[in-house]
Amino acid sequence: MSDDGQNILPIRPGLQRWLALDTSASVLSVAVGAAGAVEPLAWHEGAGGTQASATLLPTVMGLLQRVGWRLAELDGIVFGHGPGSFTGLRTACAVVQGLAAGARPGGVPVLPLGTLLAMAEAARVRHAPAAAQLTVHAALDARMDEVYVARYAWDAAQGWRELAGPHLRRPEDLPHENGALHAGNVAGVYGERLPAAWLCETGGATLPCARALLRLAAAGIAGGRCVDAQGAQPLYVRDKVALTVDEQAALRTGRTAG
């Protein structure tokens, strides 16, 4: 067990048969393939949110059937553990725990990865796949008039490095940097309240996705970040997940005044 209480697995699993999933935002994203592969063998993206709890497990089993894999044959499961929707993260953790623990005796290794890192990877592949070096600011709507944001540096020889971990900011206070990518789903939510750099992402929103998690999985495995089934726990950046009725009214009043 590590110093932070996670049940780290001492043996690195294989790379060939991985399941990836993310339900942290508005899209349900699932993929199967090799850890580190540029493209998965099969993938699905569809409506998430409140539907994810009902559709995630059938989607997973359908993709495994499509590629001819049994659950017990998986080398591991990688998933976006947060930050993100409280309900979405709980859904992902519950399903991953159940699948990993029940797949075979001893369980299947689990690799929790950050959703904002997955967004940075998705943005890199989408906008700058040939970049030798790149800085990405990734932002995900956190509701309650706040945004989850983190900053990452990409080096083609060394991979990703976290420069500023996930934290909360007001939309007006998002960081902006010349020459960097500013990726996320905040432009369509907060519009002109954002610094100009956040309004310029070509082609619309970038969200965490299972394909990006699969690409990131090889580095996570090599870094010894795999845990057992019980280690599939959510990453909460915000402790408080809902506003009171009075706080909601105050927020609406403030938005109207703005």
C-alpha positions in Angstrom: 0.0 0.0 0.0 1.3 3.5 -0.9 1.7 6.4 1.5 -1.7 7.9 0.5 -3.5 4.6 1.2 -3.9 3.4 -2.4 -3.5 -0.3 -3.0 -0.7 -0.1 -5.6 0.0 -3.3 -7.6 3.7 -4.3 -7.5 3.5 -6.1 -10.9 3.0 -4.3 -14.2 0.2 -5.8 -16.2 0.4 -6.5 -19.9 -0.4 -3.9 -22.5 -2.4 -5.7 -25.2 -6.0 -5.9 -23.8 -7.2 -2.9 -22.1 -10.7 -1.4 -21.5 -10.9 2.4 -21.1 -14.0 4.4 -20.0 -14.9 7.9 -19.0 -18.2 9.2 -17.6 -16.9 12.4 -16.0 -18.7 14.9 -18.4 -21.7 14.9 -20.7 -20.4 12.1 -22.9 -20.2 8.4 -22.2 -16.9 7.2 -23.8 -15.7 3.6 -23.9 -12.8 2.0 -25.9 -10.9 -1.3 -26.1 -7.4 -1.8 -27.4 -3.8 -1.9 -26.5 -2.4 0.5 -23.9 -0.5 3.2 -25.7 -2.0 2.5 -29.1 -2.7 5.5 -31.3 -6.2 4.1 -32.1 -8.4 1.6 -30.3 -9.7 -1.6 -31.8 -13.3 -0.4 -31.1 -14.9 2.5 -29.3 -18.2 4.2 -28.5 -19.2 7.7 -27.6 -22.8 8.6 -26.7 -25.0 10.4 -24.3 -23.7 10.4 -20.8 -24.9 12.3 -17.8 -27.9 10.6 -16.0 -28.0 8.0 -18.8 -24.5 6.7 -18.1 -25.5 4.6 -15.1 -27.9 2.6 -17.2 -25.9 2.3 -20.5 -22.3 2.0 -19.3 -22.2 -1.7 -18.5 -24.1 -2.8 -21.6 -21.8 -0.6 -23.7 -18.7 -2.2 -22.2 -19.9 -5.7 -22.7 -21.0 -5.0 -26.2 -17.5 -3.6 -27.2 -15.8 -6.6 -25.6 -18.0 -8.9 -27.6 -17.3 -7.0 -30.8 -13.5 -7.6 -30.5 -14.0 -11.2 -29.1 -12.5 -10.6 -25.7 -13.8 -12.0 -22.4 -13.7 -9.9 -19.3 -11.4 -12.3 -17.6 -8.8 -11.9 -20.4 -8.3 -8.1 -19.8 -4.9 -6.9 -18.9 -6.4 -3.9 -17.1 -9.0 -1.2 -17.0 -8.1 2.5 -17.3 -10.7 5.2 -16.4 -11.1 8.9 -15.9 -11.3 9.3 -12.1 -11.8 13.1 -12.0 -12.4 15.9 -11.6 -15.8 16.0 -13.2 -19.5 15.3 -12.6 -20.1 13.9 -9.1 -22.6 11.4 -10.4 -20.5 10.5 -13.4 -17.4 9.8 -11.3 -19.3 7.7 -8.9 -20.8 5.7 -11.7 -17.4 5.0 -13.3 -15.9 4.0 -10.0 -18.7 1.6 -9.1 -18.7 -0.1 -12.5 -14.9 -0.3 -12.6 -14.7 -1.8 -9.1 -17.4 -4.4 -10.0 -15.8 -5.4 -13.3 -12.2 -5.5 -11.9 -13.1 -7.5 -8.8 -15.5 -9.9 -10.6 -13.5 -10.6 -13.8 -11.3 -13.3 -12.4 -9.8 -14.5 -9.1 -7.4 -11.9 -7.9 -9.1 -9.2 -10.0 -8.0 -7.1 -12.9 -5.6 -4.2 -12.5 -7.1 -0.7 -12.5 -5.4 2.5 -13.7 -7.1 5.7 -12.6 -6.1 8.7 -14.7 -7.0 12.4 -14.5 -9.8 13.7 -16.8 -8.1 17.0 -17.4 -4.9 15.1 -18.6 -7.2 13.1 -20.9 -8.6 16.4 -22.3 -5.0 17.7 -22.9 -4.1 14.5 -24.7 -7.3 14.7 -26.8 -6.5 18.3 -27.7 -2.9 17.5 -28.6 -3.9 14.8 -31.0 -6.7 16.9 -32.5 -4.8 20.2 -33.0 -1.1 19.5 -32.8 -0.3 15.8 -33.4 3.2 16.5 -34.8 4.3 19.0 -32.1 7.6 18.1 -30.4 6.7 20.3 -27.5 3.4 21.8 -26.4 1.7 23.5 -23.4 -2.0 22.8 -22.9 -4.4 24.4 -20.5 -7.4 22.1 -20.0 -10.7 23.3 -18.5 -13.9 21.5 -17.7 -17.1 23.1 -16.6 -17.6 22.5 -12.8 -21.0 24.2 -12.6 -21.7 26.4 -9.6 -20.1 29.2 -11.6 -16.6 27.5 -11.5 -14.3 25.7 -13.8 -11.8 22.8 -13.2 -8.5 23.7 -14.8 -5.0 22.3 -15.1 -1.8 23.0 -17.1 0.3 20.4 -18.8 3.5 20.3 -20.9 4.0 17.8 -23.7 7.4 16.6 -24.9 7.5 14.0 -27.7 10.5 12.3 -26.2 9.3 12.3 -22.5 5.5 12.4 -22.6 3.3 14.6 -20.4 4.3 16.6 -17.3 1.9 18.3 -15.0 2.7 22.0 -14.5 -0.4 22.9 -12.4 -2.7 20.3 -11.0 -6.5 20.3 -11.2 -8.0 23.2 -9.3 -11.1 25.5 -9.4 -11.3 29.0 -10.8 -14.0 31.4 -11.8 -14.5 31.6 -15.6 -13.1 35.1 -15.7 -9.9 34.0 -14.0 -8.9 31.2 -16.3 -5.2 31.3 -17.2 -4.2 32.2 -20.8 -0.8 31.9 -22.4 0.5 32.8 -25.8 1.4 29.8 -27.9 -0.4 27.3 -25.7 -3.6 25.3 -26.5 -6.6 26.2 -24.4 -8.9 23.2 -24.5 -12.2 22.2 -22.9 -15.9 22.7 -22.9 -16.1 26.1 -21.3 -16.5 28.4 -24.3 -20.1 27.2 -25.0 -21.0 27.7 -21.3 -19.4 31.0 -20.3 -18.9 32.7 -23.6 -17.6 36.3 -23.4 -16.9 36.0 -19.7 -13.8 34.0 -20.6 -10.4 35.4 -21.6 -10.2 35.6 -25.4 -7.8 32.6 -25.7 -10.5 30.3 -24.4 -12.9 31.3 -27.2 -10.6 30.3 -30.0 -10.5 26.5 -29.9 -11.0 25.3 -33.5 -13.9 22.9 -34.0 -15.7 23.2 -30.7 -15.4 21.6 -27.3 -12.8 19.0 -26.2 -14.0 16.5 -23.6 -12.2 13.6 -21.7 -12.5 10.5 -23.9 -11.6 6.8 -23.6 -9.4 6.9 -26.7 -7.1 9.5 -25.0 -7.1 7.4 -21.8 -5.9 4.3 -23.8 -3.1 6.3 -25.3 -2.0 7.6 -21.9 -2.3 4.1 -20.3 1.1 2.8 -21.3 2.9 5.7 -19.5 0.7 5.2 -16.4 1.5 1.5 -16.3 5.2 2.2 -16.7 4.9 4.7 -13.9 3.6 2.1 -11.5 0.2 3.8 -11.1 -2.0 0.6 -11.3 -4.1 -0.3 -8.3 -6.5 -3.1 -7.3 -10.3 -2.9 -7.7 -10.8 -1.0 -4.4 -8.3 1.6 -5.5 -10.8 2.8 -8.2 -11.8 5.9 -6.3 -12.9 9.3 -7.6 -10.8 12.5 -7.5 -12.8 15.3 -6.1 -11.4 18.8 -6.4 -14.4 20.3 -4.8 -15.7 19.0 -1.5 -19.1 20.6 -1.9 -21.1 19.2 -4.8 -24.4 21.1 -4.6 -25.6 24.6 -3.8 -28.4 25.3 -1.2 -31.6 26.9 -2.5 -30.5 30.3 -1.1 -27.1 29.9 -2.8 -28.7 29.1 -6.1 -30.9 32.2 -5.8 -27.9 34.3 -5.0 -26.0 33.0 -7.9 -28.9 33.6 -10.3 -29.2 37.2 -9.0 -25.5 37.7 -9.5 -25.7 36.4 -13.1 -28.6 38.7 -13.8 -26.8 41.7 -12.4 -23.7 40.8 -14.4 
